[in-house]
C-alpha cells in the first residue's frame, strides 16, 4: 500500500472533449441510417482520459487545458465530471465567449470507431498564466499536442525542473515541430506518425523522427504491437487483448514510457466507477 505522502502527482495537459457515443452493430452506409444499442454522453480527450486513469489508479491527477467560459454548459459539465473523479482543475483556462470541443462517436461491434469533432477556434487562444507554478509540485507531465501553443511553455517549465515529460503525439504535424525537442518521451499514435512523416511503415517513421529529438520514441497501432526505439533499433511490444461486452468499452491509451526498462508491460484492470469515455482522444 502506497502512503498518501508518496502518491505521485501527475499533470495532464491538453484537450478536454465531451463525447457523444453511439454503440452500433455496424456503421451505416453513406447516406444511410442505423439504430444504436447504447447511447452515452461522457468526458473525453487525450489529457482528460489520462487524468481519469491516473485518479482511478490512486494517483493525484491534475488537469490543465482550455475550456469555454461559465456560460458554456458543456465546459461546466466537463468541470463537474472531473471534480467527481477527484481531478484538480486549477490549471483550467476558461476562454471568454468560447465553447468546449464536442465529438460524435460511433463504436461498432468490433470496437472500431468513427469520430466527428467540433472545436471552437477561439479556444485555441488560451495560454497558461504561470507555467512554472503549474509544474512546481508534480512528478510527471503528460501532455498532448492538440493545443501546442498552450502546452509548450508548460513542457519547457517541467524540463527546467528536471521533471519527465511524456508527449502524446496524437495530431499529425510536421517533422521539425519544436514541441518534439522538449519531452523526455514522445508516444505517437499511428495516425499521427504516418501523417507527420508521410511514411506508411511505422518502424521507418520512428527511424525518420529519431534525429529530430533526443526523446524516447514509440508508436501505438491499434490492435497491432507497440513499436519503440532502443539503441537505434525498432523493437515491438504486444498489446493486451480486450474482450468487448454489451457495454461500451473504455479504451484509455497509456503511454509506453517505461518500455525500455520493462519489455513486458504490467496490465492493470479496474472496474468502472462511472461510464468512462469510449475514445482515447479526439
Backbone as a ProteinNet text record, in pm:
[ID]
protein_1_A
[PRIMARY]
XXXXXXXXXXXXXXXXXXXXXXXXXXXXXXXXXXXXXXXXXXXXXXXXXXXXXXXXXXXXXXXXXXXXXXXXXXXXXXXXXXXXXXXXXXXXXXXXXXXXXXXXXXXXXXXXXXXXXXXXXXXXXXXXXXXXXXXXXXXXXXXXXXXXXXXXXXXXXXXXXXXXXXXXXXXXXXXXXXXXXXXXXXXXXXXXXXXXXXXXXXXXXXXXXXXXXXXXXXXXXXXXXXXXXXXXXXXXXXXXXXXXXXXXXXXXXXXXXXXXXXXXXXXXXXXXXXXXXXXXXX
[TERTIARY]
84.8	0	88.9	66.9	143.3	81.7	164.1	111.4	71.5	-20.6	-70	41.2	145.2	255.1	343.3	337.6	420.3	344.8	218.9	139.6	187	224.3	275.1	164.2	200.9	110.2	146.7	51.5	73.4	-15.7	45.5	-27.5	-53.4	-178.9	-218.6	-265.3	-194.9	-222.5	-262.7	-371.2	-414.5	-564.2	-620.9	-758.4	-858.6	-973.5	-1090.5	-1205.1	-1277.9	-1385.6	-1506.4	-1625.2	-1745	-1774.2	-1776.4	-1801.3	-1947.2	-2011.8	-2146.9	-2131.6	-2150.1	-2111.2	-2233.9	-2231.7	-2336.5	-2274.4	-2331.5	-2287.8	-2378.8	-2319.9	-2397.4	-2341.3	-2423.5	-2375.5	-2276.4	-2309.8	-2219	-2246.4	-2144.3	-2159.3	-2255.8	-2336.7	-2426.3	-2349.3	-2407.7	-2351.1	-2369.3	-2288.9	-2306.8	-2450.2	-2506.2	-2644.6	-2746.2	-2699.5	-2790.3	-2814.1	-2894.3	-2927.1	-2906.5	-2894.6	-2888.8	-2937.8	-2977.5	-3021	-2903	-2905.8	-2799.6	-2844.8	-2751.3	-2779.8	-2757.1	-2677	-2641.7	-2599.1	-2630.9	-2602.1	-2559.6	-2442.6	-2394.8	-2329.3	-2322.4	-2250.2	-2147.2	-2018.5	-1911.4	-1799.6	-1709.7	-1590.7	-1486.8	-1412.9	-1310.3	-1197.3	-1115.3	-997.1	-873.8	-761.1	-636.8	-601.4	-591.9	-544.5	-643.5	-772.3	-873.2	-881.5	-878.7	-879.4	-759.8	-644.3	-524.6	-541.5	-596.9	-617	-714.1	-819.2	-915	-846.9	-764.9	-692.5	-600	-527	-436.2	-514.1	-624.9	-704.5	-760.1	-809	-869.4	-765.7	-642.5	-535.8	-469.6	-520.6	-472.9	-374.5	-344.3	-252.8	-325.4	-248.3	-306.1	-304.5	-420	-431	-466.3	-390.8	-420.9	-445.2	-536.9	-562.2	-543.5	-476.2	-461.4	-497.3	-583	-621.2	-731.6	-768.5	-868	-1010.8	-1101.4	-1244.6	-1316.1	-1444.6	-1523.9	-1552.2	-1618.7	-1645.5	-1763.9	-1801.9	-1906.2	-2043.5	-2061.7	-2189.9	-2201.6	-2092.8	-2092.7	-2127.2	-2242.3	-2288.6	-2195.7	-2142.5	-2054	-1927.8	-1868.4	-1749.7	-1780.6	-1894.3	-1932.9	-1952.9	-2010.4	-2030	-1896	-1801.1	-1668.1	-1598.1	-1609.9	-1550.4	-1612.9	-1744.9	-1814.3	-1773.9	-1758.5	-1719.7	-1578	-1487.4	-1351.3	-1349.7	-1432.2	-1440.9	-1489.3	-1585.3	-1635.5	-1526.8	-1436.1	-1327.4	-1211.9	-1220.1	-1113.6	-995.1	-1017	-909.5	-901.2	-780.7	-757.5	-764.6	-851.6	-870.9	-826	-736.6	-691.4	-612.4	-566.7	-493.3	-579.3	-711.4	-801.4	-804	-799.4	-809.9	-946.2	-1032.3	-1165.3	-1156.6	-1199.5	-1187.4	-1321.3	-1321.8	-1444.9	-1508.4	-1636.7	-1712.7	-1693.3	-1601.5	-1571.8	-1654.8	-1657.5	-1726.2	-1627.8	-1655.6	-1568.9	-1585.1	-1481.6	-1494.5	-1598.4	-1665.6	-1765.4	-1740.2	-1746.5	-1728.7	-1849.5	-1891.2	-1989.7	-1915.3	-1938.8	-1860.7	-1953.9	-1927.3	-1993.7	-1891	-1928.7	-1843.8	-1918.6	-1857.5	-1928.8	-1899.9	-1959.4	-1949.3	-1805.7	-1720.6	-1580.7	-1491.5	-1549.7	-1472.2	-1410.5	-1435.3	-1385.1	-1467.4	-1403.8	-1469.4	-1475.6	-1578.9	-1586.7	-1615.3	-1538.1	-1544.8	-1557.5	-1646.4	-1652.5	-1648.4	-1563.8	-1539.9	-1563.6	-1627.5	-1638	-1550.5	-1464.5	-1378.8	-1383.8	-1422.3	-1428.9	-1286.9	-1258.5	-1124	-1081.6	-1179.1	-1145.6	-1076.6	-1101.9	-1042.7	-891.5	-844.5	-702.2	-620	-685.6	-613.4	-571	-615.3	-586.4	-437.5	-387.9	-249.7	-246.8	-153.2	-133.3	-57.5	-110.3	-51.7	85.1	101.4	226.2	264.8	330.9	367.7	456.8	548.2	638.8	563.3	466.2	385.3	302.6	255.5	170.6	244.3	375.2	451.1	532.5	517.5	606.4	608.8	496	489	451.9	476.2	436.9	554.8	522.7	626.2	644.5	541.2	545.9	442.2	475.9	382	350.1	220.8	176	96	143.3	78.6	43.1	-70.1	-98.3	-69.8	-69.4	-30.2	-147.8	-266.6	-383.8	-382.4	-322	-308.1	-159.9	-77	68.2	113.7	47.6	91.2	62	-36.4	-66.7	26.9	52.4	129.9	280.5	327.5	472.4	539	489.9	554.5	547.1	442	429	534.2	552.4	655.7	794.1	820.4	950.5	974.1	870.5	883.5	914	848.7	874.7	1017	1064.9	1200.2	1305.8	1278.7	1374.5	1390.7	1288.8	1293	1337.3	1370.3	1412.5	1298.6	1176.4	1058.4	1038	1015.4	989.3	863.8	871.9	760.1	728.1	607.3	560.1	465.1	498.9	412.6	330	198.6	105.3	87.4	164.1	158.1	40.2	-72.4	-198.6	-239.9	-197.9	-236.4	-120.4	-142.4	-35.4	16.4	147.2	209.6	325.3	433.7	549.8	667.5	761.2	871.7	955.9	973.4	1057.4	976.7	860.5	779.2	864.9	880.3	966.6	919.6	793.4	742.5	811.6	855	920.2	1056.9	1117.4	1251.5	1250.6	1133.1	1125.4	1108.4	1020	987.9	1101.9	1086.9	1174.9	1123.6	992.7	928.8	825.7	823.5	719.5	652.3	522.9	445.9	347.5	369.9	285.1	165.5	54	-47.5	-1.4	-48.9	-11.5	-53.5	-172.9	-223.1	-132.2	-88.3	-1.7	133.4	194.7	327.2	321.3	220.3	206.6	181.1	92.8	61	176.6	259.7	372.9	488.5	517.5	633.6	599.2	471.9	433.6	470.5	510	550.2	444.5	404.6	308.4	371.7	500.1	571.7	605.6	545.5	564.7	707.1	770.5	909.8	998.3	975	1050.8	1019.4	893.3	855.7	930.7	945.6	1020.9	1167.1	1224.4	1363.4	1376.2	1275.1	1276.7	1275.1	1202.8	1189.7	1307	1385.3	1491.7	1589	1633.2	1726.5	1662.6	1529.1	1459.8	1450.5	1478	1458.5	1548.5	1582.4	1658.8	1566	1436.2	1338.1	1329.4	1284.7	1245	1124.6	1122.5	1015.9	943.5	811.2	728.7	604.7	537.1	413.9	316.8	191	85.2	19.2	-43.2	-103.3	-229.3	-324.2	-449.5	-425.7	-477.2	-459.8	-322	-244.2	-109.7	-11.7	109.1	207.4	254.4	294.6	360	503.7	549.2	688.5	762.7	887.5	966.1	1112.2	1181.8	1323.3	1408.3	1507.3	1603.6	1738.1	1840.2	1975.2	1977.1	1895.2	1894.3	1812	1756	1676.8	1531.5	1441.3	1298.7	1263.2	1199	1152.7	1000.4	939.2	794	752.1	632	574.3	426.1	377.1	236.9	141.1	25.4	-79.6	-166.4	-236.2	-322.2	-457.6	-520.3	-648.7	-761.4	-861.6	-981.9	-1100.6	-1171.5	-1291.1	-1410.5	-1470.3	-1581.8	-1704.9	-1783.6	-1908.7	-2021.9	-2141.3	-2255.5	-2246.8	-2154.3	-2138.1	-2024.9	-2028.5	-1921.8	-1793.9	-1688	-1560.6	-1473.7	-1415.1	-1322.1	-1186.8	-1131.9	-1000.2	-909.3	-856.4	-767.3	-625.4	-564.8	-430.2	-330.5	-251.9	-147.2	-17.4	67.6	194.9	286.1	378.5	474.9	608.9	604.4	728.6	821.2	766.9	852.6	903.9	873.7	905.6	1051.2	1150	1288.5	1329.2	1266.4	1305.4	1219.3	1096.5	1005.3	943.8	1013.2	962.9	827	796.4	664.9	580.4	482	405.6	315.5	295.6	203.4	64.3	-30.8	-166.5	-250.1	-312.4	-396.3	-540.7	-626.8	-768.5	-839.4	-946.7	-1020.1	-1166.1	-1255.1	-1395.5	-1422	-1527	-1563.4	-1642.5	-1593.5	-1664.7	-1785.8	-1766.7	-1875.9	-1841.5	-1935.4	-1909.4	-1802.7	-1686.1	-1577	-1590.8	-1499.6	-1502.1	-1472.6	-1534.6	-1508.5	-1398.7	-1337.5	-1232	-1113.6	-991.5	-873.8	-854.7	-885.8	-867.6	-934.8	-970.7	-1036.7	-976.7
-118.9	0	124.7	213.3	336.5	439.8	500.3	600.9	725	801.8	920.9	1020.9	1020.5	1115	1077.3	950.2	903.7	893.1	929.5	922.3	1029.9	993	1092.5	1182.9	1305.8	1399.5	1407.7	1379.8	1380.2	1485.5	1575.5	1679.7	1633.7	1637	1602.5	1731.1	1771.1	1899.6	1876.7	1942.6	1928.5	1941.2	1854.8	1870.9	1800.9	1867.4	1809.3	1814	1705	1693.8	1629.1	1672.3	1596.5	1499.6	1369.8	1265.7	1221.9	1226.1	1172.1	1041.4	930.6	799.7	714.4	654.6	563.5	426.1	322.5	185.5	126.2	77.8	21.7	-114.5	-196.4	-325.4	-306.3	-219.3	-186.8	-45.1	15.7	153.2	159.5	264.9	278.3	309	272.6	310.3	460.1	522.8	666.7	698.9	796.4	834.4	748	646	553.3	587.6	506.8	522.9	390.2	395.8	274.5	306	201.1	216.3	192.9	260.3	243.1	149.8	68.1	-22.2	44.9	151.3	218.5	361	453.2	594.2	656.3	721.9	787.9	920	1009.4	1135.7	1137.3	1144.3	1131.3	1230.8	1244.5	1326.2	1247.5	1317	1252.3	1347.9	1308.5	1385.6	1321.8	1332.7	1266.1	1296.3	1425.4	1465.1	1428.3	1447.9	1417.2	1267	1186.5	1041.5	996	1053.8	1018.5	1058	1176.5	1221.6	1130.3	1087.7	995.9	863.9	812.7	687.5	702.2	813.4	837.7	839.9	913.7	925.4	791.1	711.2	582.6	479.9	499.3	408.2	452.4	559.2	600.2	713.8	772.1	885.3	1017	1122.4	1257	1314	1337.8	1383.8	1531.2	1607.1	1746.6	1759.7	1846.1	1871.6	2019.4	2048.1	2185.1	2187.9	2280.4	2291.1	2393.7	2422.4	2526.3	2473.6	2555.2	2528.7	2661	2651.1	2771.8	2841.1	2954.6	3031.3	2973.5	3042.3	2992.8	2983.6	3043	3033.9	2910.1	2836	2716.8	2593.4	2534.9	2420.8	2300.4	2277.8	2162.7	2176.8	2295.6	2318	2296.8	2345.3	2327.5	2180.4	2104.3	1961	1887.7	1926.3	1865.1	1894.8	2017.7	2054.5	1973.5	1957.5	1883.2	1735.8	1678.4	1538.5	1516.6	1607.6	1593.8	1608.7	1697.1	1711.7	1582.1	1515	1388.1	1280.8	1290.2	1192.5	1226.5	1340.6	1380.8	1445.2	1501.3	1564.1	1712.2	1759.3	1900.9	1977.2	2075.8	2150.6	2296.3	2322.6	2461.1	2513	2422.7	2464.6	2489.7	2480.8	2504.5	2653.3	2684.6	2821.7	2837.4	2922.1	2944.7	3062.4	3039.5	3137.9	3207.1	3337.7	3415.8	3398	3364.3	3351.3	3221.1	3134.9	3010.4	2894.3	2785.8	2663.5	2547.4	2446.2	2328.9	2241.4	2165.2	2070.5	1962.5	1917	1810.4	1711.9	1582.6	1479	1386.9	1351.9	1247.1	1121.3	1011.6	889.4	769.9	691.3	562.1	451.8	354.3	238.7	114.4	35.5	-82.4	-205.2	-319.3	-440.7	-491	-455.8	-497.9	-401.8	-290.2	-192.4	-83.7	-85.4	22.1	148.8	266.1	393.3	481.5	562.2	673	798	905.2	1023.9	1149	1238.2	1372.3	1469.8	1574.8	1665	1809.7	1884.6	2029.9	2095.8	2189.9	2262	2410.8	2487.9	2633.1	2688.7	2758.5	2812.6	2909.9	2975	3072.6	3008.4	2880.5	2813.4	2796.9	2805.8	2790.3	2910	3017.2	3135.7	3122.2	3017.7	3000.6	2982.5	3042.2	3027.1	3012.7	2935.4	2920.1	3041.8	3106.5	3231.7	3210.7	3101.9	3079.7	2932	2890.9	2750.1	2696.6	2778.3	2730.5	2693.7	2774	2742.7	2616.3	2598.4	2484	2351.2	2349	2224	2211.6	2304.5	2311.5	2183.9	2117.7	2004.5	1873.2	1860.9	1739.3	1644.4	1515.8	1414.8	1386.9	1412.4	1383.2	1468.1	1508.5	1581.1	1495.4	1474.9	1409.9	1513.4	1546.3	1649.4	1592.8	1634.6	1600.4	1722.7	1703.2	1812.1	1875.7	1866.3	1927.4	2079.4	2131.1	2276.5	2305.9	2299	2309.5	2440.8	2551.9	2680.1	2689.9	2616	2615.8	2523.4	2404	2305.2	2326.5	2391.8	2405.6	2476.8	2592.4	2655.4	2569.4	2489.2	2400.4	2290.2	2234.2	2131.9	2189.2	2309.8	2373	2397.6	2440.9	2465.3	2335.7	2226.8	2097.6	2050.6	2065.5	2019.9	2101.3	2230.6	2312.3	2259.4	2194.9	2137.8	1992.1	1939.1	1800.1	1700.9	1744.9	1659.6	1586	1453.9	1381.7	1435.9	1445.7	1495.3	1392.4	1340.8	1246	1319.6	1323.1	1388.1	1283.3	1295.4	1212.1	1279.1	1233.3	1293	1232.9	1299	1246.5	1315.6	1441.3	1521.1	1527	1487.9	1499.2	1642.1	1654.5	1785.8	1779.3	1851.1	1848.3	1785	1729.5	1656.9	1744	1870.1	1958.6	2042.8	1994.2	2061.5	2082.7	2205.8	2231.5	2161.5	2123.9	2055.5	1920.6	1856.3	1726.3	1733.6	1850.7	1863.2	1878.9	1894.5	1923	1798	1704.4	1595.8	1496.7	1416.5	1301.9	1180.3	1177.1	1066	1122.7	1071	1105.1	974.7	964.7	846	886.3	837.8	871.5	776.9	828.2	739.9	703.1	589.8	552.4	657.8	713.9	817	939.3	980.9	1098.5	1074.1	957.4	931.9	922	854.2	844.5	981.5	1059	1190.6	1288.5	1272.3	1363.5	1332.7	1203.8	1165.4	1135.2	1106.9	1065.2	921.4	845.8	706.3	613.2	511	413.6	316.6	287.6	194.3	264.1	217	284.5	270.6	158.6	143.1	244.3	260.3	359.8	500.3	521.8	652.6	687.6	589.6	614	646.6	570.4	597.4	736.1	776.7	908.8	1019.8	997.5	1101.8	1104.1	998.5	989.2	1106.9	1156	1269.2	1400.6	1404.8	1529.1	1554.4	1452	1465.1	1367.6	1402.2	1309.7	1225.4	1242.3	1171.5	1024.2	943.4	805.9	811.2	728.2	731.5	597.8	604.4	484.9	522.5	420.4	444.3	330.2	365.4	265.5	245.7	129.1	97.2	15.4	70.5	-0.6	-136	-241.6	-376.9	-433.4	-363.6	-409.8	-382	-435.7	-418.2	-274.2	-236.4	-107.3	-120.2	-22.4	-18.7	90.5	62.7	165	152.4	263.9	268.9	250.2	164.4	146.4	112.7	191.4	172.7	167.2	250.9	264.6	162.7	65.5	-39.1	-30.1	-74.3	-75.6	-209.2	-203.2	-322.8	-319.4	-433.5	-439.9	-494.2	-454.8	-498.1	-524.5	-645.3	-674.7	-596.9	-564	-501.4	-611	-578.5	-678.3	-680	-795.6	-811.8	-760.4	-703.9	-657.4	-733.9	-801.9	-872.8	-781	-736.8	-642.9	-712.3	-637.9	-689.2	-606.9	-621.1	-544.6	-397.7	-362.7	-223.9	-159.1	-28	43.2	27.3	-11.8	-38.2	85.6	120.9	233.5	188.6	262.7	233.2	349.4	350	457.3	418.2	492.8	460.3	507.9	415.1	451.8	475.2	559.3	585.4	465.6	450.5	340.2	387	485.6	548.6	452.7	343.4	250.6	138	143.3	31.6	-10.9	81	35.4	-43.5	-15.8	-80.8	-202.5	-204.9	-314.8	-364.2	-454.6	-501.3	-568.2	-631.1	-692.5	-603.8	-531.7	-436.3	-505.1	-440.1	-489.4	-436.5	-525.1	-486.4	-472.7	-360.1	-333.8	-324	-405.6	-396.1	-331.6	-259.8	-191	-181.6	-188.6	-167.3	-21.8	3.2	140.2	202.9	315.7	388.1	459.5	516.2	573.5	548.2	560.4	524.7	615.1	560.1	642.5	665.5	743.7	774.7	653.2	646.3	536	569.6	683.1	720.3	779.5	738.8	793.1	941	986.9	1128.7	1164.1	1288.4	1330.6	1460.6
0	0	0	-95.1	-103.3	-10.4	75.8	167.4	89.8	146.6	78.1	51.5	137.3	119.3	0.5	-41.3	-152.4	-283.8	-283.2	-406.3	-503	-626	-720.5	-773.7	-802.5	-867	-1014.6	-1099.3	-1243.9	-1307	-1380.8	-1452	-1594.3	-1636	-1771.8	-1839.8	-1944.6	-2009.2	-2153.7	-2194.7	-2333.5	-2347.9	-2430.8	-2474.3	-2383.3	-2363.4	-2297.4	-2397.5	-2408.8	-2506.9	-2441.9	-2480.5	-2444	-2558	-2525.8	-2624.7	-2619.8	-2734.5	-2750	-2825.9	-2755.4	-2806.2	-2838.3	-2956.9	-3000.9	-3026.1	-2966.4	-2991.5	-3098.9	-3209.1	-3320.1	-3357.1	-3423.2	-3471	-3583.9	-3678.1	-3787.4	-3834.7	-3893.1	-3939	-4057.1	-4064.3	-4179.2	-4306.7	-4419.7	-4548.2	-4569	-4654.4	-4681.7	-4720.8	-4650.1	-4674.4	-4603.6	-4530.2	-4463.1	-4317.1	-4250.2	-4109.5	-4038.4	-3906.3	-3826.8	-3686	-3614.5	-3476.2	-3382.9	-3268.1	-3169.4	-3058.2	-3010.2	-2898.8	-2764.4	-2765.5	-2640.9	-2673.4	-2583.5	-2605.8	-2473.9	-2472.7	-2352	-2387.7	-2289.5	-2302.4	-2190.1	-2227.1	-2129.2	-2156.6	-2059.6	-2077.4	-2155.3	-2242.6	-2322.2	-2355	-2451	-2487.2	-2427.7	-2497.9	-2454.5	-2309.6	-2277	-2144.2	-2034.8	-2060.4	-1958.5	-1934.7	-2041.2	-2022.4	-1939.9	-1966.6	-1888.9	-1742.9	-1716.9	-1579.4	-1505	-1572.8	-1510.4	-1475.6	-1567.4	-1540.8	-1421	-1413.2	-1300.3	-1168.9	-1167.1	-1044.4	-1000.7	-1095.5	-1060.2	-1017.7	-1061.2	-1020	-889.7	-829.3	-698	-696.1	-812	-816.5	-794.8	-778.8	-771.7	-912.6	-968	-1105.6	-1110.9	-1189.9	-1218	-1367.8	-1404.4	-1546.6	-1575.4	-1688.5	-1736.3	-1884.6	-1921.8	-2061.9	-2078.8	-2202.7	-2229.3	-2229.8	-2177.3	-2184.2	-2209.9	-2243.4	-2262.4	-2130.4	-2138.8	-2016.7	-1939.8	-1833.6	-1744.9	-1807.7	-1925.1	-1994.5	-2082.9	-2094.9	-2180.4	-2098.1	-2122.9	-2044.4	-2057.5	-2176.9	-2196.4	-2111.7	-2112.3	-2029.3	-1881.9	-1837.3	-1697.1	-1663.4	-1756.9	-1734.4	-1727	-1811.3	-1806.7	-1674.2	-1627.1	-1498.4	-1385	-1388.1	-1283	-1284.4	-1403.1	-1413.2	-1360.7	-1392.2	-1340	-1188.8	-1135.3	-989.7	-925.5	-988.7	-935.2	-936.3	-1031.9	-1040.6	-946.4	-880	-788.6	-857.4	-975.2	-1052.1	-1017.7	-989.6	-963.2	-1095.6	-1104.7	-1228.6	-1215.9	-1123	-1104.3	-1224.4	-1310.7	-1428.9	-1550.8	-1536.4	-1649.7	-1684	-1812.9	-1861.5	-1928.7	-1871.2	-1928.2	-2026.2	-2149.9	-2256.9	-2279	-2263.7	-2276.3	-2414.1	-2414.2	-2537.5	-2612	-2565.3	-2636.1	-2581.8	-2658.4	-2616.9	-2620	-2541.1	-2533.8	-2657.9	-2694.4	-2805.2	-2776.9	-2882.6	-2873.3	-2987	-2955.2	-3057	-3062	-3183.7	-3206.3	-3247.3	-3176.6	-3196.3	-3214	-3317.7	-3333.5	-3310.3	-3228.3	-3199.8	-3245.1	-3336	-3386	-3300.6	-3339	-3258.4	-3247.4	-3344.4	-3341	-3263.8	-3214.9	-3139.5	-3224.5	-3356.2	-3441.7	-3418.6	-3443.8	-3415.9	-3539.9	-3546.5	-3641	-3559	-3583.6	-3497.8	-3582.3	-3541.8	-3598.2	-3481.1	-3492.2	-3379.9	-3420.3	-3330.5	-3346.7	-3241.7	-3286.6	-3192.2	-3224.6	-3125.8	-3138.4	-3151.3	-3260.4	-3283.2	-3173.2	-3109.4	-3006.1	-2886.7	-2866.6	-2750.5	-2767.4	-2891.5	-2918.4	-2870.9	-2832	-2782.9	-2637.7	-2569.6	-2426.3	-2401.2	-2293	-2250.6	-2098.9	-2048.4	-1903.8	-1852.6	-1749.3	-1700	-1635.9	-1558	-1484	-1493.3	-1603	-1619.6	-1508.3	-1458.5	-1353.1	-1226.7	-1190.5	-1073	-1095.9	-1218.9	-1250.7	-1231.1	-1260.8	-1252.8	-1125.3	-1034.3	-917.6	-833.7	-818.7	-726.3	-794.3	-923.8	-993.3	-1010.2	-1028.8	-1052	-1200.3	-1279.6	-1422.4	-1494	-1615	-1701.4	-1822.4	-1847.5	-1969	-2047.7	-2167.9	-2249.3	-2384.9	-2439.9	-2579.3	-2666.2	-2797.5	-2886.8	-2960.1	-2902.2	-2965	-2952.9	-2844.8	-2826.1	-2800.7	-2903.9	-2884.1	-2823.2	-2855.7	-2800.6	-2652	-2604	-2460.5	-2384.2	-2438.9	-2362.5	-2373.2	-2478.4	-2494.9	-2376.4	-2329.5	-2213	-2086.7	-2075	-1959.7	-1967	-2087.1	-2106	-2077	-2124.1	-2100.9	-1952	-1881.3	-1737.6	-1663.3	-1703.8	-1639.5	-1664.8	-1787	-1818.1	-1743.5	-1723.4	-1646.1	-1504.4	-1453.6	-1319.1	-1319	-1435.3	-1442.6	-1432.3	-1459.1	-1449.9	-1582.3	-1579.5	-1704	-1774.1	-1905.9	-1986.1	-2094.1	-2091.8	-2192.3	-2285.4	-2414.2	-2513.4	-2584.9	-2575.2	-2651.4	-2787.2	-2887.7	-3021.3	-3096	-3085.6	-3138.5	-3268.3	-3285.4	-3402.7	-3500.8	-3628.1	-3726.6	-3736.6	-3750.9	-3756.1	-3855.8	-3832	-3921.3	-3847.6	-3923.6	-3862.3	-3770.5	-3806.7	-3725.2	-3626.9	-3588.2	-3486.7	-3361.5	-3314.6	-3198.2	-3071	-3066.1	-2947.9	-2928.1	-3035.9	-3024.8	-2956.7	-2952.4	-2895.2	-2743.4	-2683.5	-2540.2	-2453.6	-2486.5	-2393.5	-2373.2	-2267.9	-2247.7	-2323.7	-2348.8	-2419.1	-2517.2	-2639.9	-2736.7	-2780.2	-2753.3	-2789.5	-2898.6	-3020.2	-3133.4	-3143.3	-3193.1	-3248.3	-3388.9	-3440.7	-3575.9	-3677.2	-3657.5	-3748	-3747.4	-3629.3	-3618.7	-3684.1	-3657.6	-3713.6	-3865.7	-3916.6	-4063	-4124.6	-4061.7	-4115.2	-4106.3	-4004	-3983.4	-4077.9	-4096.3	-4177.2	-4322.7	-4350	-4485.2	-4516	-4414.4	-4432.2	-4374.8	-4450.3	-4400.2	-4302.4	-4321.4	-4234.7	-4102.8	-3992.5	-3863.7	-3812.1	-3838.2	-3795.3	-3867.2	-3996.9	-4073.1	-4024	-3983.4	-3931.1	-3803.7	-3713.5	-3590.1	-3622	-3713.8	-3751.2	-3813.9	-3888.4	-3952.4	-3848.3	-3738.4	-3635.7	-3537.9	-3532.1	-3432	-3434.3	-3550.8	-3548.3	-3503.2	-3495.5	-3461.6	-3311.8	-3231.8	-3087.3	-3013.6	-2891.4	-2806.3	-2719.3	-2735.8	-2652.7	-2690.7	-2595.5	-2624.4	-2716.9	-2821.3	-2921	-2926.9	-2934.4	-2950	-3029.4	-3082.4	-3157.7	-3132.5	-3108.3	-3094.4	-3229.8	-3247.8	-3377.5	-3359	-3280.7	-3258.7	-3195.3	-3259.6	-3207.5	-3237.8	-3320.3	-3353.4	-3241.2	-3251.2	-3143.9	-3133.3	-3011.7	-2990.2	-3040	-3115.6	-3162.6	-3086.6	-3050.8	-2982.8	-3023.2	-3014.7	-3049.3	-2924.3	-2933.6	-2825	-2887.1	-2855.6	-2907.7	-3059.9	-3120.4	-3265.1	-3340.4	-3269.9	-3335.3	-3292.1	-3381.7	-3350.8	-3286.6	-3171.9	-3101.8	-3094.7	-3066.3	-3056.2	-2920.8	-2879.7	-2753.3	-2779	-2753.7	-2785.4	-2696.5	-2751.1	-2671.5	-2611.9	-2504.7	-2442.4	-2512.3	-2511.6	-2579.1	-2491	-2555.8	-2486.1	-2540.7	-2453.9	-2495.5	-2475.1	-2586	-2578.5	-2522.3	-2444.1	-2390.4	-2448.4	-2391.8	-2439.8	-2404.6	-2315.5	-2275	-2353.5	-2362.4	-2430.1	-2349.1	-2416.6	-2351.5	-2357.4	-2243.9	-2241	-2292.9	-2388	-2441.8	-2409.2	-2289.2	-2247.1	-2284.1	-2375.7	-2419.9	-2315.4	-2261.7	-2167.6	-2242.2	-2187.2	-2253.2	-2236.2	-2328.8	-2325	-2270.4	-2180.5	-2136.1	-2062.1	-2007.8	-1934.8	-2023.8	-2153.6	-2242.2	-2240.1	-2241.1	-2245.2	-2121.4	-2007.4	-1882.6	-1851.7	-1903.7	-1874.3	-2003.8	-2075.6	-2204.1	-2195.7	-2081.8	-2065.7	-1976.1	-2033.2	-1953	-1852.6	-1741.6	-1639.8	-1671.1	-1683.4	-1719.9	-1593.7	-1576.9	-1460.1	-1505.2	-1447.1	-1478.2	-1361.6	-1390.2	-1284.6	-1323	-1225.2	-1256	-1286.4	-1362.1	-1397	-1284	-1234	-1128.6	-1186.2	-1303	-1379.6	-1523.8	-1613.1	-1751.6	-1809.9	-1845.8	-1898.7	-2047.5	-2099.6	-2242.1	-2325	-2442.4	-2534.2	-2631.9	-2617.7	-2711.2	-2637.3	-2673.7	-2608.1	-2629.6	-2743.7	-2773.2	-2903	-2915.2	-3037	-3082.7
[MASK]
++++++++++++++++++++++++++++++++++++++++++++++++++++++++++++++++++++++++++++++++++++++++++++++++++++++++++++++++++++++++++++++++++++++++++++++++++++++++++++++++++++++++++++++++++++++++++++++++++++++++++++++++++++++++++++++++++++++++++++++++++++++++++++++++++++++++++++++++++++++++++

